[in-house]
Amino acid sequence: MASGGIATGSALVPNSAVAASNSTSENDLESWNSGFSEEVTVRDGRVTMTGVSALSSESEPKYSAQEFVQDINKGVKKGFWKPVERGGDIWLKLTKSGSQYFEDAISRTETSQTSRIALSSSSCGVTKRTDDELYLNNKDTSEVVYSLRTVGTTMAVAGVIVGAVGGISVGPVGVIPGAILSIAGLLVNLGASYVSSKNLGCGVEVHNAKTVKSQ
């Protein structure tokens, strides 16, 4: 199962990917469940999936392993990162352009939110990660919703998530978990209105990269 942990904007933005470690030690990385039953592996600089993955036929859109593979390989093609596999987890070593892309995504959202005092002044809820959950407080959820409405791409939303989960550093500088894409992809597929509806004033919880609930 492909998985990963949450990296931080503070570990990513100031130093950029230029300072990224060339050796990703398993001891430096923490597991994060990306929610897929299919196995995702790295082969020849790209990721591939074994098993069958289909888009959900349920009423609420999901994010499939197939979409996960496509998004990672799209980033490879754009020159944003190089995927690495450690202990069954997929991690993305950012290139200089990849780091800049995430920095720009974070900056655009933070700038927009600065002018929206009503949203940015309220931080009810918590922003943190546990073994299988990502928590975003009201302010950070609002930033994600804004990114969903204005840019709406998986990679842009992933950048906002990276920036939001500050103070939780895992992995070498310039390396982010592939599971961030599965979380971002789920939010993109659910849409801004859905994610916003789950925020009752104190943010949202994302469980196992599959379910979004109110905090």
Secondary structure, DSSP 4 states (H G I P E B T S, - for coil): --B-----HHHHTTTTGGG--S---GGG----B---SSEEEEETTEEEEES------SSS----HHHHHHHHHHHHHHTSEEEEEETTEEEEEE-HHHHHHHHHHHHHHHHHHHT-HHHHT---S--EE-SSEEEE-HHHHHHHHHHHHHT--HHHHHHHHHHHSTT---SSTTEEETHHHHHHHHHHHH-HHHHHHH-SSS-EEEETTTEEEE-
